[in-house]
Every structure is written in C-alpha cells, then in structure tokens.
Amino acid sequence: MTKLSFLEWGVLSFHVSRPLLWAISVWLYLIPCGAHFELLDVPKFWAGLLFVTFPLNVLTYSWNDMEDQNNDKQNPRKGSFLMGTSNTDETHLVTIRSWAFILNIGFGLLFAAILGFYKVLVLCVIVLLANYTYNNGPTFRRGPPPMDLLVPLGYLGLLQFSVWLNDVQDLPRLAWVFHVFMALRSQDKEW
C-alpha cells in the first residue's frame, strides 16, 4: 500500500463517491422540496443535501468497489474521474469505507437529534440492506428477475428522508410511482 497525503485521500474519496451519480441523489433529495425556497435559509436542508451527495455516496460506492474490483478492472466506464475507481488498492478502499462509516454515523447522530431515533433507524436499515444485498448478499443484481429490481428501490429512501428532514408535505402517490419506475428503468442493461 502506498502512503497517501491528506489531499490524496480526499481526492480518492471524492473519486470513489462517483460525482457523476450525485445528480441522482440530489434529484431525489430536492424533489419533495419543490418550491420551498425558504429552505435555502435552513441549515438542516444544507446538511441533508451535503449528506446525500458525498458521505452517503462514498459509503455506497466504496462498498461496491471493494466487492467488485475484478469486474471494475474490465469495465471501460470505470477509472474516469466522475465514474469511480478501477484500479484502487484494496487497503485504500477498506480505509475509505471505514471512514465513510464513521462519517455516516456522525450524520446519523445529527439527523437522529433532528428527526428522532426511529426515523433514522428506518433510513439506516434501508441504506445498509440495499448495500448489503447488492454487494454481499444474494446475487440479486445479476438476477433472477424481478429480484434484481429490488436494490435500486433503496434510492427511494432519499425521497422520504427529504420529506422528514425538511418538514415538507409527502409526495403524491403518482410521484412515488414515477420514481419507482425511474429507479427500475435505471437497471435497464441497454441504457
């Protein structure tokens, strides 16, 4: 393992977090906020937006990178600055994932103080279950249909997180249906 400077750790963590995919997290977080421009002055709104971009994504994708290193080396999309790593030392990924867990625990405690323990527990279960199932559990991401479609639905927890954190009205049912199909569509192999 090569020794990295603090700046190099930061750049690698940023790279692992898949900045290109932040758009999905930001979209799902902002949708319930609609035209609530008053939220721009509320610190918890910004804390939530920060959380769904970097800490949550670095946890999600460092976990994935650790479990999928061999496939990533063959994937032409990997290795670009915006789409993740392809040749990162496993010990670096272990360190990044460990720090990501710690960072997420810190945010979890902050959000538990704001939302209450049980709402944060629900969100943690969604995040951990989706990540475990995708990376370590049954090979649902490779089939059998329709099981491979379950994991992307974990992204929808961001919609409910935003509703709870920002004290906004829950989304109409049709908005939920739309986002379910959006998440499922993201798994289309031809996309």
N, C-alpha and C positions, 0 to 999 in steps of 0.2 A: 504494500500500500504506500503510495506516495503521499508525502506530507503536504497538506493544502493550507494556504493562508486563510485568514478570516474572510477576505474578499472572494477568494476562490470557492470557499464553502458556500458563500451567499449566491454567487453566480451559478454554481452547480445545483443548489436547491431551487433557485428560480427556474433553471432549465428543466429540472425534474418535474416541476409543478405544471408543465405544459401550458405556457402563457396563451397559446392559441385557443385552448379549450376554456380559458377563463370566461370567454364570451357566453358560453352555455350557462355557467354558474351565475354570472352577472344577470343574464336574461331572466333566469328562474327566480332570482332574488328580487329583481326590480318589478316584475310583472304585477305582483299584488299591491305594490306601492302606487301604481297608476299615476294619477295627477296630484298626489300628495306632496306638493313641493315644500310644505312646511317641514318635511322630514330632513331636508337638506341642512337644517339647523340643529338636528338632534344627534348627539354623539353616538347613541346606540345604533342608529341607522348606519353610520360610517363604520362602526365596529363590526356590524354584521356583514357589510359589503367587503371589508378587508378580510374577514374570516372566510367567506365563500370563495374568494379568489386564491389567496396564497396558502394559508395554513391547511385548509381542507383539501385543496388540490395537491399540495406537496405530500400530504399523508396518503391520499388515494393513489397517486401515481408512483410514489416511491415504493409502496407496497406492490403495485403492479410490476414495476421494473425489476424488483427482486425476484419475483416469481416467474418472470417472462424473459429473462436475459437471453436465452438461446434464440427464441423467436425474434426478439428485437434486433439481434445482430443481422438477421436475414431481411428485416423489414426496411424497404427503401425510404419510408416516411420518417423513420426514427433517426435521430442524430442531428436533425436540424435544430436550431436554437429554440424554435417555437413548438416543436412536437416531441420533445423529450430526448432521453439519452439512448444510446445504442451500445456503448462500449464503456460503461462506467464500472469501476472497481466495485465488487460486491461489498467490501468492507465500508466503502464510502456510502453506498446505498443503505446499509444497516445503520450507520451513524445518522444519516439524514432522516430515515424513518423513525429512529429513536427520538431525535429532536422534534420531529413533526408530532409524534405522540405527546410529548411534553407541551409543545405549543398549543395543541388542540385541547389538552387538559386545562391549560390556563384560560383559553377562551371558553371552554365548557363551564368552568367555575364562574367566570364573568356572566355568562348567559344564565346560569342557574340562579345567580343573585337577582337577575332581572326578571326571568320567566318562571322561576321555580324549578325545583329538582326534577319533578316528574316529566315536565315537557322536555327538558334537556335529556333526560334518560331515554325518552322515546326517540329523540333525534339521534342520540349516540347509538342506540340499537339499530336504527336504520342504516347509519353510516357503516358501523362495524359489520353488520350482517351482509350488506351489499358487497363490501370489500372482501370479506372472508369468502363469501360464496363465489365471487368472481375469481379470486386469486388462489384460494387454498381448498375450497370445498369441492363439492361435486362439480364436474366439468360442465356446468350449465352453459357457459359461454360458447361451447362447441356443440351444443345440442343436448338432449333431444328437444325438438320443438314441442311445445311452446316454452319450455323451461329456460331456454337461452334468452327469452324476452323479460324474465323477471328482474334480473340485475339492473338494467337501465332504469327501471321504475324507481330505484333508490334515489335518483336525481330529483324526483318529485318531492322529496322531503324538504328541499330548499324552498319550495313554494310555501309549505306550511310553516317553516321556520321564519320566513319573512313576515307572514301574517301575524304570528305570535309576537315576534320581536318588535315589530313596528306598529302594533296595535291597529291594524287595518282590517277592513271587512274581508271575510273569507271570499275566495274566488267563486264565481258562479260554477255550477256543475259543468256547463259546456266548456268553460276554460280548462277545467281539470281534464275533461275528455280530450280536448285538443292537445294538451301537454302530454297525456298518456300516449296518444298516437305519435306525437313528435319524438318522445323518448324511444318508442318502439321502432319508428322509422330510422332512427339513428343507427340501428343494428343491421340495416339492410347491407348486405355484403357487396352489392353493386354500387353503393353510394360513394 
